Amino acid sequence: MSERPITKSAAAETPKPSTGSQESAPKKPVPVPPSPGVSRWLPLAALVLALIAVVLAALAYFLPAHNSASVPQQGGDAKANLCAAYATTHKSVVINTHMQSRNINDEVADLSVATNARLALIGGGAYLRERLAANNAAPGDLKDAANSFANTIEQLGINYLVQAGPDVQNPVRKDLDNQITQLNKLCGQ
């Protein structure tokens, strides 16, 4: 360690040679050119745009969009729409669950037929449930029957996927037959 005091700086110890011109002329600040008019308006324009964005965001948040689903529906239209959705779903299920492979010895063909049946059951249930939600003015008994039918065909499809046996599937099929009879009666088919 050196014996220099800690408070003194290294710059104070080393003298710098001075020139005559530096000592005689006082230092002047460098003049700043005047800023153009556009740069003065830029922060103000950004502030105005931000304010407009906040106002539009608040309006979008507090004023809901107009949906066609929020328009009240006539009961007859809802019943007809729901019955048409049931008829389409029922037809899809019947066609695809009774389909048979043209080539009995082809395992791939058998699997594709089974896949179509499962798709008709699970997809048909989801389709009917979506139509049910869109036609909420339908009569209550029709809505309940359509919802039960949708649940039952989806359950059948899931049971097929897990290869449930006849002891599981037969009671579900019996429920399905009763639901089809009830829906046919409610829809006048």
N, C-alpha and C positions, 0 to 999 in steps of 0.2 A: 504494500500500500504506500501511497505517497503521502507526504505531509501537507498537502494543500488543503485549505479549508473547503468544506463541502458547499458552502453558500456561494462561492465564486463560480462563475460559469467559465467554460473553456473559451468562449468568444471574448471575454474580457481580458484574458491573459495574452491572447495573440493580437498584437497590434497590426492594423491593416494600413498599407500605404495609401495615402490620400493624394488625390490629384487636385489641382487648383480649381478646375471647373466644377467639381462636385461640391466643394465647400462654398463657393461664391453664389451659385444659382439655387434658389429654393425649389423644392420638388413640387410640381404641379400635377394635379390629377389628370388622367387622360380623359378628354371630353367624350361623352357618350352621344352617339348620333340620336337624333329624335326618332322615336318609334313610329312606324307607319300607323295610320288610322285603323287598319284591319286588325292588328294585334290587340288593340284596345277593346274591340267588340267581340272578340273570340270568347273570353270568359263569360261575358254577358249572354251570348248566344247559347253557350253550353248550359248555363243556368236556366234559361228559358226552356230549352229542350228537356232538361231534367224535370222541371216543374210540370210540363205538359205530359211527360211519361208517367209521373206520379198520379196526376189527375185521371188519366185514361186507365191506369191500373186500378185505381179506387173505384171508378165507374164499372169496370168489368167485374170486380169482386162483388160489389153490392147490388148490381143490377143483373139478374139471371138472364141467360139466353132463352129465347123463345123456342121451345121444343114442340114438335107436333104431337109427342106423346102426352103433353100436358093438356091438350085440347080434349074437352069432354066428348065421350063417344056415345052414340046411341046404343041402347041395349040390344036392339035387333041386329045391328051391324056387328057388334061384339060376339053375339051368339053365332051368327053366320060365319064369321071369321074363325072362331074357335072350332066350330063343327067342321069347317073345311080343313083346318090344320089337323084335327083328329082323323078325318077320312084319309088324308094324305099319309099321315104317320101309320095308320092301320094298314093301308094298302102296301106301304113299303115293308112293314114287318111281315105281312102275309107272304108277299112275293119272295122276300129274301130268306125267310126261315123255312119255306117249303121248297126251295130250289134244290135240285140234285145235280151232281156232276154227270156230265155226258160220258165220261170215261171212268168206269167204276174202279179200275185198278190204278188210277193215277192219284198218288198221295197229294201232290201239289194242287191238283184240281179240287180234291176234297177239302184241303185246307183253305183254298180261296173261297169256296162256297161257304164254309163255316165262318170265315172272316167277314164276308158280306152280311151274313145273318147277325153276327155280333155288332157290326157297324150299324145295321138298321135298327137294332134294339137300343143301343146306347145313344146313337145319334138321333133317333126318332124321339126318345124321351127328352133329350135336351131341346130339340126343335119345338116339341109341343109345349114344353115349359116356357120357352121364350115367347111363343105366341100367346100363351096364357097370361104372361106378364104384360104384353102389349094390348090385350083385350080385357082390361080389368072391369069393364062394365057388363060382362057376361053374367048370366044368372049364377047364383052361388052354388046350386046343386051341380050345374054343368062344370063350373070351375073346379069343384071338389072332385068330381068324377074324372075330369081330364088330368088333374094333378095326380090322382091315384094311378091312373093308367100310365102316365109318364114314369112314375116311380117304379111301377111293377115291371115295365119293359126294360128299364135300365137295370133293375135287379136281376132279371133273367139274363141280360147280356153279361153282367159281371159274374154271375154264377157260371155261365158257359166259359168265361175266360179262366176261371179257377178250376174248371172241370168238375163242378159239383155234380153229384149223382142224382138219380131220379127221386130219391127220398127228399132231397132239398128242392128240386125243380118242380115236382108234381104239384105240391100245394100252391106254389107261385103261379103255375099255369092255370090252376083252377080259379084262383083269384082273378087272373087276367081274363078268363072266359066270362066271369060274372061282370067285370068292368066293361068289357066289350058290349055285352047285352045291355047294360045300363046306359052306356053312351049312345048306342044305336037308338035306344028308346028316346033319350033326351034330344038327340039331333034329328029324330024323325026319319031314320034310315031303315 
